[in-house]
Amino acid sequence: MLWSVLILAILAPCPPAPSREADPPASVAEVGRLLVGRYDNSAQVAQGKKAGETPAPQHVTITVEPTQQPDWELWRIHMDVDPAVAQSAGSDTSLDAVWAMNFARVANDNALQLIPYSLNPSVDAATVHGSTFDKAQWFSLEACALHGHFGASRVVAQAPTDEMCAAETMGLGGKRAFLPTWIERDGEWLRAQLVYFGKPWRVEARRVGSASTLFKVSG
């Protein structure tokens, strides 16, 4: 799978979004409920094709799945690559990455952060499910933790752009292009910055399913 031709990992800064005083910091449980769901960027794809964007935006789904541990979620990112694009890039037409995301507190100020974890190479991603989540199967990418505002109605957070995060992801290969370095959850939308054709790309995905309709959530 020649990910590096289609999407090369570059960590680049995003302009911070303004905070909202009406949405105070929330608990882990509240933020977790806000994020869980399935999101689809079909509208972005259609708009990009209509506008003749080059390269055209590809179809992406982001599924945020709860686990039996309230401070952990699974993030599944799937891209359907147009056959012509895949052929020119030497890529598969279907690309996937899965991350475990851990809600944790910053030691100094107790602010919430979201720490991504990558699956151990010895574990088959097809066997990973939220209902049987085992944190021992994952290794931390703490240098790429997302910091920002975590509210009950809106989340906006960003990973650092320093060399430490870049170095920590070097061993991930092309998969690192699917590691979100900026996210915003607001209204019906989940926006996530990935990397596409060597450049930061912001996926605009709309919620198409919630926890109650997609997952069996314990408790």
CORZI-V115130 format. One record per helix or strand. SS is the DSSP state (H for helix, E for strand). FROM is the first residue (numbers start at 1). LEN is the number of residues. If there is no record, write none. Layout:
ss->{SS/SS}
from->{FROM/FROM}
len->{LEN/LEN}
This chain:
ss->{H/E/H/E/H/E/E/H/E/E/H/H/H/E/H/E/E/H/H/E/E/E/H}
from->{3/25/28/37/42/59/72/83/94/112/125/130/135/138/142/146/154/163/170/182/189/199/211}
len->{4/1/8/4/10/8/9/7/12/8/3/3/3/3/3/6/6/6/9/5/8/11/4}
